[in-house]
Amino acid sequence: MSIDRALVDAALAAVTDPNTGRPYAAARNVKNVVVQGDTVSVAVVVGYPAMRQFDAIRKQFDDALRAVPGVAQTSVQVSQEIAAHTVQRGVKLLPNVKNIVAVASGKGGVGKSTTAVNLALALASEGASVGILDADIYGPSLPLMLGIEGRPESPDEKTMNPMTGHGLQANSIGFLIEQDNPMVWRGPMATSALEQLLRQTNWRDLDYLIVDMPPGTGDIQLTLSQRVPVTGAVIVTTPQDIALLDARKGLKMFEKVGIPILGVVENMAMHICSNCGHEEHIFGAGGGERMGKEYGVDLLGSLPLDIAIREQADSGRPTVVADPQGRIAETYRTIARKVAVHIAERARDMSSKFPNIVVQNT
């Protein structure tokens, strides 16, 4: 019995990506369909890191194809291809960095750095090449949270190689100064130092660079938002009204410089008692969701105020690597997947496709 190619195409067109809610074929994720005898071969290429979901995606297509009359065997190859996407106007992409994600908050103390590190680790756990830059010149915490000691090597006395921890490429002013040495610098000096960390680090073929922004919306934050090629921003807040007030300011700052908001993370959404497991909304409830609806952005996820998150970050093994099968690690991975999907849905950067045109007198 011969296989009707039209039925094969219809079956493939009906398979829906659970992460986007749209058919894979409509997003041009289905490639190289071959019908030979009683076998159908197909390649599925998603534009975001989803290595842990490859088996589930393969089963989706296998089930759909086997429902077609005459199909006895299938060969479904699943892979991911992460592209560079557009940034704000007038800013060029960094070499060897496809996408930069700024993780920001309007104020300190909301768990922004812990969220940024676990977001980076979650993306890496799904098969992406990920780096993280600690942009908090005055209060660097990345060396402690990733358990990295030592100083970056400089191969040419002009640039430096990133440090590595738990599979992440990382850099921070904390690697270059003594741990208890305060940075008594004015804004322009701090901004200049941060730009050097960003541009003079030899990042190696990154799909994503997570930038842990300093808290607030002052001159340093605004300057960085204008000079750093940012694909999108994630806003971290707590449900508390005071934190939400400042988070709104951070969101508006990114909007003013043309950086899209990828979503809001509500941290410390509820407290979990370490003795009995009782959950209590000590900072209020639903603040992140209300903020998302108010500004038309996604609530990426809500995280608890859990002593384990703090202990794991302080020990140099953040939650995603310390307890990868736990509920909180899965929440971080869900947040990371949503961020990556939002990026994948943005227009691609095409600047690398066109040659530089130089006009010379001849």
Phi, psi and omega in degrees: 000124180280152181268131178281113182299325180298322178291324177298312181297321179294320179296317179294322182293339183271351182283125187253137176284116182294340181279337180245339183079008181240156179298142177301319184296324180295331178269009180061036177270349182260124186223161170052054177280124181230127175251120182219113183063235179259018184242138175241126177250143180207147174248133178244121182238112180264154185263019180215157181289124183210036187304324180290345181257002184302317181297319180294320178294317179300319180293322177306310183288323178298314180297317182295318183287323181291344176281350179279129180304132177095347181276117179255331182223153176225155173227106184245113178260125181244132178213175178232144180224107185262122184257164172280139182240165189297150177238183181297153185297144175082005181238128181271150177295154174281146174299137176066017177230115183281315185219134176248129179244120177270127175253118191224164173211155178285339182214166179276169175084011181256007178084026182297313184294319177298320178295317181298315181295315180291328175296315179298316180294325179293318176298319179295323181293342178265008174101008179272156172269118192230140172236163177220134179245124177276103184269004179272090183297324185276337181219062183293133182234354185299316180304319180292314186290331178263359179064036183255133175239160178103184181238151178295145175275145177245110183287339185225012181066008178237327180237170179225148176277143178293151170283164179231142177204125180054036177085000179261142166276135188217150170211151185197149173299338179296339176281344188253352181233165175291148188302324184259016182269115181286146178267094181269074184238147171282167185308310182300324178293318181294318180296317179297317179298319181293319177298324177294317178301320183289311191269340181256012172267134182277071178298142185248099171047061182273133168284321181220137169244116178271125178252113176279097186289151173293151181291153177104181182224040182272201186298318182298312182296317181294317180298316179298318182295334180272334186256333183271131180286093187260127177285323180186165183237146174245129180259127178254132179214172167251168181290349185296140184301322181295317179293320180296324179301315180286326178297323178299322179296318178298318179298315181294327178300313180294322179299321183294331181259012173079024178259122182290146176270120181280338178155177182243136173251124178264108181264157180053039183295326176210153178264133177252119180293128182288344180270311187246349180081007179294138179256135181218135182272078187285339178257014183097175184224144172077009183295317180295321179294318178297319179296319179299315179294321182299322184253004178069035178240163185280138165276107186288330181167163178239135183242147183277163168272095188236131182300330182296323180299315181293314182297319182292319178294318180294333182274356182085010177229083182301165192308318185297331177261333181284323182220067189297336181267359184283167183295321183290320177299321178294325176296317177299319180294323177296317177299314181298319180295319179296319177300313182295322179294317178300320178294315182299333181278351178279162179297144179283151173280124184252007184299328181287347182278343185249138179287154173288134180258121180243125180261123181234152172285129179239000000 
